Amino acid sequence: MAVNRDPVLKRCRSLQIDPSHMGIYKESKRKPKQSFRKMSEYGLQLREKQRAKFIYGVQEKQFRNTFEKAEKKKGITGENLLVMLEERLDNVVYRMGLAMTRREARQLVVHSHFTVNGKKVNIPSYQVKPGDVIKVKAKSQSSPKFKEIKEMQVGVPGWLSVDREKLEGTVMADPTREQIDTPIEVRLIVELYSK
């Protein structure tokens, strides 16, 4: 399984992403280098795709497959893509505040700390649906990590509901474009793949 081991702050700087979108609340001391060359249209589209891949922690092949599935769905392809990325299990765990970052959420999912509707799921790309209940396994709830997470106060998007005492959450509905705060111009990604 391919793993992205890029230094997060360095990558955020190069892609011009605020580190808070990655769940990291510290600033890089270095300033991005000023480039006076105008970026080409292709360069803008490629950077936008790289931003989306980096924020959601997805590799190229998986991202391409998600895009193809989004294309086949009814509705606007770009919005479908964002909704599908948001409904990945690792992202939902992060959005519920059951992990500090998406990378940590991915690791916790792979290590089988969560159940979906009472069944163990250890696939980060698992697509959740409205009505799914995501819960920390009873065996894992006593670990210091989840005790620490229970104490945290986290803003939860409107399409999710979370019970911090029970360490569980429910997917209330599919997220809308307005509820997704990720700074991605999906139009550019659609243009890139439709060439």
Disulfide bonds with the S-S distance in Angstrom:
none
